[in-house]
Amino acid sequence: MTRTVLISGASVAGPALAYWLGRYGFRPTVVERAPALRDGGQAVDFRGDTHLSVLSRMGVLPRLRQLRTGGSPIRFVDESGRVLLHLPAEFAGGDVEVPRGDLVRVLHEHSLPTTEYVFGDSITSLDETASGVRVGFRHAPAREFDLVIGADGLHSQVRRLAFGPERDYVGHLGYYAATWAMPNDLRVAEGSVGFNAPGRFASVGVDHRDPDRAGAFVVFAAPRLDYDRHDLGQQKKLVETAFSGLGWEVPRLLRSLPEAPELYFDSISRVDVPCWSTGRIGLVGDAACGATIGGMGTGTAVVAAYVLAGELARAGDDYRTGFARYEATLRDYAQGCQKGGDRTGKFLAPATALGLRVRNSLLSKDFFLNWMLREGQKVTTMTVPDYSAELARAA
């Protein structure tokens, strides 16, 4: 029976998949380019019965409830700090909102008993053989695995090597986003405060555990940019250029950027891959069906990992059938979730002054805000498959 599985990526989908594969008796190995777990990033949320059911079956939901932020209200202000719009915590907080770093640690710890983790390395080649996939690494010697899964995000190396260049699958939605840690010099007491100019949004939010710490978050409209994703200095310069000359507290945010040890910077994009597997190689999470912000990608990744592991276990040695059933079960659900990400940039940073006034005016009206809150609760759902028989066989 197929047993050894290499997973590229130790963020969300990778450790979640490793946990479930370990439960079914597989031997997962996770390789991660970073030297350790990534601790940064915005808070992420889970919404609806589909997400919560899978987290409950994993046994991590009680722990995540202990770590939840309680949601993050946001105030939109003008240059003088006058509040133009207030959105309550439930607008973006979902049922359970947790810091991304906390989620990653919980999933990693949960998968550790049955998973080999290799940090500070990455895949350089994939060669499918009659018996498996021969994998070349940047540092470690080559190894062969029965299956390889790309859980390595929007810019998946596995997808590039096995499916083709990124431009064939990743569609730019016209915006970029960045976030970094900084001192809470603005003394934000709750949630976050944001400022808009046409096509730009800059905000700062307090750390819900440490009131002396905060996180900057910015979004700006731009065509597809040509930059090195591994050049931190170049990315910081792009942010500084995009927000140069703006008022409010934007200069203070930018002054904190050079000292930030980490920066998340990426396009707001959508991933569409016609088929999520080829031979013994498959994709999961953002690598297969990502939406950078607003597309419930974190919840989708956890659900996808559950389904992929369950279908591979159910299929036994017939991994092609396992991959096909995984995709047939999940594709419509994932694409429904992705749609939310198509609107994120335009909502946070409308391109014109008129667009900003219209957004603020509409959402300042109680009836419209309440309607938006109700719509936000109508999340895409699916019937979560039951793999208890497969778990019983593996026990």
C-alpha positions as CSV (number, residue, x, y, z in Angstrom):
1,M,0.0,0.0,0.0
2,T,1.1,3.6,-0.7
3,R,2.8,4.7,2.5
4,T,5.5,7.4,2.2
5,V,4.3,11.0,1.4
6,L,6.4,14.1,1.0
7,I,4.5,17.3,1.7
8,S,6.0,20.6,0.7
9,G,5.1,23.4,3.1
10,A,4.7,23.7,6.8
11,S,2.1,26.4,7.1
12,V,-1.5,25.3,7.4
13,A,-2.4,22.7,4.8
14,G,0.9,20.8,5.2
15,P,0.7,20.0,8.9
16,A,-3.1,19.4,8.7
17,L,-2.5,16.9,5.9
18,A,0.4,15.3,7.8
19,Y,-1.8,14.8,10.9
20,W,-4.5,13.0,9.0
21,L,-2.1,10.9,6.9
22,G,-0.4,9.8,10.1
23,R,-3.8,8.8,11.6
24,Y,-4.3,6.5,8.5
25,G,-0.9,4.8,8.8
26,F,1.0,6.8,6.2
27,R,4.5,8.0,6.9
28,P,4.5,11.8,6.1
29,T,7.5,14.0,5.7
30,V,7.1,17.8,5.6
31,V,9.8,19.9,4.0
32,E,9.8,23.7,4.6
33,R,12.0,26.3,3.0
34,A,12.0,28.5,6.2
35,P,14.5,27.6,9.0
36,A,11.6,27.3,11.5
37,L,7.8,27.7,11.7
38,R,6.7,31.1,10.5
39,D,5.3,33.1,13.3
40,G,3.9,36.2,11.6
41,G,0.9,37.1,9.6
42,Q,-2.6,38.4,10.2
43,A,-5.2,36.7,12.3
44,V,-7.2,34.1,10.4
45,D,-10.7,32.9,10.9
46,F,-12.9,29.9,10.6
47,R,-16.6,30.1,9.7
48,G,-19.5,27.8,9.6
49,D,-20.2,24.1,10.3
50,T,-17.8,22.8,7.6
51,H,-14.7,24.4,9.1
52,L,-15.7,23.7,12.7
53,S,-16.7,20.1,12.0
54,V,-13.2,19.3,10.6
55,L,-11.4,21.2,13.4
56,S,-13.5,19.2,15.9
57,R,-12.6,15.9,14.3
58,M,-9.0,16.9,14.4
59,G,-9.3,17.5,18.1
60,V,-7.8,21.0,17.9
61,L,-11.0,23.1,18.2
62,P,-10.9,23.4,22.0
63,R,-7.3,24.7,21.9
64,L,-8.1,27.2,19.1
65,R,-11.0,28.5,21.1
66,Q,-8.6,29.2,24.0
67,L,-6.3,31.1,21.6
68,R,-8.9,33.1,19.7
69,T,-8.6,36.8,19.5
70,G,-12.3,37.6,20.0
71,G,-12.5,39.4,16.6
72,S,-11.0,42.7,15.5
73,P,-13.2,45.8,15.2
74,I,-11.8,48.4,12.8
75,R,-12.2,52.1,12.6
76,F,-11.7,54.0,9.3
77,V,-10.4,57.5,10.0
78,D,-9.5,60.7,8.0
79,E,-6.2,62.5,8.2
80,S,-7.1,64.2,11.5
81,G,-8.1,60.8,13.1
82,R,-11.9,61.6,12.9
83,V,-13.8,58.3,12.6
84,L,-15.6,57.9,9.3
85,L,-16.7,54.3,9.6
86,H,-16.7,51.7,12.4
87,L,-17.0,48.0,11.6
88,P,-17.7,45.7,14.6
89,A,-15.5,42.6,15.5
90,E,-18.0,40.2,14.0
91,F,-17.7,41.8,10.5
92,A,-14.4,39.9,9.8
93,G,-13.9,37.7,12.9
94,G,-15.9,34.6,11.9
95,D,-16.8,31.9,14.5
96,V,-13.2,31.5,15.7
97,E,-10.4,33.9,14.9
98,V,-6.8,33.1,15.9
99,P,-3.4,34.6,15.2
100,R,-1.9,32.7,12.2
101,G,1.2,31.9,14.1
102,D,-0.7,30.2,16.9
103,L,-2.7,28.1,14.4
104,V,0.5,27.0,12.7
105,R,2.0,25.9,16.0
106,V,-1.1,24.0,17.1
107,L,-1.2,22.1,13.8
108,H,2.5,21.4,13.9
109,E,2.4,20.0,17.4
110,H,-0.7,17.9,16.6
111,S,1.1,16.2,13.7
112,L,4.5,15.8,15.3
113,P,4.0,12.2,16.7
114,T,3.8,10.7,13.2
115,T,5.6,13.3,11.0
116,E,9.2,13.9,10.0
117,Y,9.8,17.7,9.6
118,V,12.7,19.0,7.6
119,F,13.3,22.8,7.9
120,G,15.6,25.0,5.9
121,D,15.3,23.0,2.7
122,S,13.3,22.9,-0.5
123,I,12.4,20.7,-3.5
124,T,14.5,21.3,-6.6
125,S,13.4,18.4,-8.9
126,L,10.6,15.9,-9.2
127,D,11.0,12.8,-11.3
128,E,8.2,10.2,-11.4
129,T,9.3,6.6,-11.7
130,A,7.4,3.3,-11.9
131,S,7.4,3.0,-8.1
132,G,7.3,6.6,-6.8
133,V,8.7,10.1,-7.2
134,R,12.4,10.8,-7.0
135,V,12.8,14.1,-5.2
136,G,15.9,16.3,-5.4
137,F,16.5,18.8,-2.6
138,R,18.5,22.0,-2.3
139,H,20.6,20.7,0.6
140,A,19.6,17.1,1.5
141,P,20.4,14.0,-0.6
142,A,17.7,12.9,-3.1
143,R,15.0,10.6,-1.8
144,E,12.1,8.6,-3.3
145,F,8.5,8.9,-2.0
146,D,5.3,7.1,-3.0
147,L,3.5,10.4,-3.3
148,V,4.4,14.1,-3.3
149,I,1.9,16.9,-2.3
150,G,2.4,20.6,-2.8
151,A,1.0,22.5,0.2
152,D,3.4,25.3,-0.5
153,G,1.0,28.2,-1.2
154,L,0.3,30.7,-3.9
155,H,3.8,30.4,-5.3
156,S,4.0,26.6,-5.1
157,Q,7.3,25.1,-6.1
158,V,5.7,21.7,-6.5
159,R,3.1,23.2,-8.9
160,R,5.8,24.9,-10.9
161,L,7.9,21.7,-11.3
162,A,5.0,19.3,-12.0
163,F,2.3,21.4,-13.6
164,G,4.0,24.3,-15.3
165,P,4.9,28.0,-14.8
166,E,3.0,30.1,-12.2
167,R,1.6,32.5,-14.8
168,D,-0.6,29.7,-16.1
169,Y,-2.4,29.3,-12.8
170,V,-2.2,32.5,-10.7
171,G,-4.4,35.4,-11.7
172,H,-3.5,38.9,-10.3
173,L,-6.5,40.8,-8.9
174,G,-5.0,44.2,-9.1
175,Y,-3.7,44.7,-5.5
176,Y,-0.8,44.0,-3.2
177,A,-0.9,43.5,0.6
178,A,1.8,43.6,3.3
179,T,2.0,43.2,7.1
180,W,4.7,43.6,9.7
181,A,5.1,43.8,13.4
182,M,5.8,47.2,15.1
183,P,5.6,48.9,18.5
184,N,2.1,50.1,19.4
185,D,3.3,53.8,19.3
186,L,-0.2,54.9,18.3
187,R,-1.6,53.4,21.5
188,V,-4.4,51.6,19.7
189,A,-6.5,50.2,22.5
190,E,-8.8,47.8,20.6
191,G,-8.9,46.2,17.2
192,S,-7.4,48.3,14.4
193,V,-7.5,51.8,12.9
194,G,-7.2,52.4,9.2
195,F,-6.7,55.3,6.8
196,N,-7.6,55.4,3.1
197,A,-6.5,57.3,0.0
198,P,-7.8,56.2,-3.4
199,G,-6.3,52.8,-4.1
200,R,-4.5,52.6,-0.8
201,F,-5.3,51.4,2.7
202,A,-2.9,51.6,5.7
203,S,-3.8,50.3,9.2
204,V,-2.4,49.4,12.5
205,G,-3.9,46.9,15.0
206,V,-3.1,46.2,18.6
207,D,-1.7,42.7,19.6
208,H,-4.6,41.2,21.6
209,R,-2.1,39.7,24.1
210,D,0.5,42.5,24.4
211,P,-0.9,46.1,24.3
212,D,2.7,47.4,23.6
213,R,2.9,45.5,20.3
214,A,0.9,46.1,17.1
215,G,0.8,45.0,13.5
216,A,0.8,47.2,10.4
217,F,-1.3,46.1,7.5
218,V,-1.4,47.8,4.1
219,V,-3.1,47.2,0.8
220,F,-2.5,49.1,-2.5
221,A,-3.6,48.9,-6.1
222,A,-0.9,48.1,-8.6
223,P,-0.5,46.1,-11.8
224,R,1.6,43.0,-11.6
225,L,5.0,43.9,-10.2
226,D,8.3,42.4,-11.1
227,Y,10.2,41.8,-7.8
228,D,12.2,39.1,-6.0
229,R,10.0,37.3,-3.5
230,H,13.0,36.5,-1.4
231,D,14.5,40.1,-1.3
232,L,13.1,41.6,1.9
233,G,14.7,45.0,1.2
234,Q,13.2,45.3,-2.2
235,Q,9.7,44.5,-0.9
236,K,10.0,47.1,1.8
237,K,11.0,49.6,-0.8
238,L,7.9,48.8,-2.8
239,V,5.7,49.4,0.2
240,E,7.5,52.7,1.1
241,T,7.1,53.9,-2.5
242,A,3.4,53.0,-2.6
243,F,2.6,55.0,0.6
244,S,5.0,57.9,0.3
245,G,3.4,61.2,0.9
246,L,0.3,60.1,2.6
247,G,-1.0,61.8,5.8
248,W,-2.5,60.5,9.0
249,E,0.0,58.2,10.8
250,V,1.3,56.6,7.6
251,P,4.8,58.1,8.0
252,R,5.0,56.6,11.5
253,L,4.1,53.1,10.1
254,L,6.7,53.5,7.4
255,R,9.4,54.5,9.9
256,S,8.9,51.2,11.6
257,L,9.3,49.2,8.4
258,P,13.1,49.2,8.0
259,E,13.5,47.6,11.5
260,A,10.9,44.9,11.0
261,P,12.7,41.5,11.0
262,E,9.9,39.9,9.0
263,L,7.5,41.2,6.3
264,Y,4.6,39.4,4.6
265,F,4.3,40.9,1.1
266,D,2.3,39.4,-1.8
267,S,-0.2,40.1,-4.5
268,I,-3.8,39.6,-3.9
269,S,-4.4,36.8,-6.4
270,R,-6.5,33.8,-7.2
271,V,-5.2,30.3,-8.1
272,D,-7.1,28.2,-10.6
273,V,-5.6,24.8,-11.6
274,P,-7.7,22.7,-14.0
275,C,-6.7,19.4,-12.4
276,W,-5.2,19.2,-8.9
277,S,-3.0,16.1,-9.5
278,T,-0.8,14.6,-12.1
279,G,0.4,11.0,-11.7
280,R,1.7,10.6,-8.1
281,I,1.9,14.4,-7.4
282,G,-1.0,16.4,-6.0
283,L,-1.8,19.9,-4.7
284,V,-3.7,21.1,-1.6
285,G,-4.7,24.4,-0.1
286,D,-3.6,27.6,-1.8
287,A,-1.3,25.8,-4.2
288,A,-4.5,24.3,-5.8
289,C,-7.2,26.8,-5.2
290,G,-5.9,29.8,-3.2
291,A,-7.3,33.3,-2.8
292,T,-4.8,35.6,-1.0
293,I,-7.2,37.5,1.3
294,G,-10.9,37.1,1.9
295,G,-11.4,33.8,0.2
296,M,-11.5,31.7,3.4
297,G,-8.3,30.0,2.2
298,T,-7.2,28.9,5.7
299,G,-10.5,27.1,6.4
300,T,-10.5,25.6,2.9
301,A,-6.9,24.3,3.4
302,V,-7.9,22.5,6.6
303,V,-11.0,21.0,5.0
304,A,-9.0,20.0,1.9
305,A,-6.3,18.3,3.9
306,Y,-9.0,16.2,5.7
307,V,-10.6,15.2,2.4
308,L,-7.4,14.4,0.6
309,A,-6.0,12.2,3.4
310,G,-9.3,10.4,3.8
311,E,-9.7,9.7,0.1
312,L,-6.1,8.5,-0.2
313,A,-6.7,6.2,2.7
314,R,-10.0,4.9,1.2
315,A,-8.4,4.3,-2.2
316,G,-5.5,2.2,-0.8
317,D,-2.8,1.7,-3.5
318,D,-5.1,3.3,-6.2
319,Y,-3.8,6.8,-5.6
320,R,-5.2,8.0,-8.9
321,T,-8.7,7.3,-7.7
322,G,-8.0,8.9,-4.3
323,F,-6.8,12.1,-6.0
324,A,-9.8,12.1,-8.4
325,R,-12.4,11.6,-5.5
326,Y,-10.6,14.3,-3.5
327,E,-11.0,16.8,-6.3
328,A,-14.6,15.8,-7.1
329,T,-15.6,16.2,-3.5
330,L,-13.9,19.5,-2.9
331,R,-13.7,21.6,-6.1
332,D,-17.1,23.2,-6.1
333,Y,-16.8,24.1,-2.4
334,A,-13.3,25.6,-2.8
335,Q,-14.3,27.7,-5.8
336,G,-17.3,29.0,-3.9
337,C,-15.1,30.1,-1.1
338,Q,-12.6,31.7,-3.5
339,K,-15.2,34.2,-4.8
340,G,-14.9,36.3,-1.6
341,G,-11.3,37.0,-2.3
342,D,-12.2,38.7,-5.7
343,R,-13.7,41.7,-3.8
344,T,-11.2,42.1,-1.0
345,G,-8.8,44.7,-2.5
346,K,-11.7,46.8,-3.9
347,F,-13.4,46.8,-0.5
348,L,-10.3,47.8,1.5
349,A,-8.9,50.2,-1.0
350,P,-11.4,51.5,-3.5
351,A,-9.7,53.0,-6.5
352,T,-11.4,56.4,-6.4
353,A,-12.4,59.1,-3.9
354,L,-16.1,58.5,-4.9
355,G,-15.7,54.8,-4.3
356,L,-14.4,55.5,-0.8
357,R,-17.3,57.9,0.0
358,V,-19.9,55.3,-1.2
359,R,-18.4,52.5,0.8
360,N,-18.2,54.6,4.0
361,S,-21.7,56.0,3.5
362,L,-23.3,52.6,2.9
363,L,-21.6,50.8,5.7
364,S,-22.4,53.7,8.1
365,K,-26.1,52.8,7.7
366,D,-27.3,50.3,10.2
367,F,-29.6,48.5,7.8
368,F,-26.8,48.0,5.2
369,L,-24.2,46.9,7.8
370,N,-26.7,44.4,9.3
371,W,-27.4,43.1,5.9
372,M,-23.6,42.7,5.2
373,L,-23.2,40.9,8.5
374,R,-26.0,38.5,7.6
375,E,-24.5,37.9,4.2
376,G,-21.1,37.2,5.8
377,Q,-22.7,34.4,7.9
378,K,-23.9,32.7,4.7
379,V,-20.7,30.8,4.2
380,T,-20.2,28.2,1.5
381,T,-20.8,24.8,3.0
382,M,-20.4,21.1,2.1
383,T,-21.3,17.8,3.6
384,V,-18.1,16.7,5.3
385,P,-17.3,13.1,4.4
386,D,-17.1,10.4,7.1
387,Y,-13.8,8.5,7.1
388,S,-14.4,6.7,10.4
389,A,-14.2,3.3,8.6
390,E,-10.8,4.1,7.3
391,L,-9.6,5.3,10.7
392,A,-10.9,2.1,12.3
393,R,-9.0,0.0,9.7
394,A,-5.8,1.9,10.5
395,A,-6.1,1.7,14.3
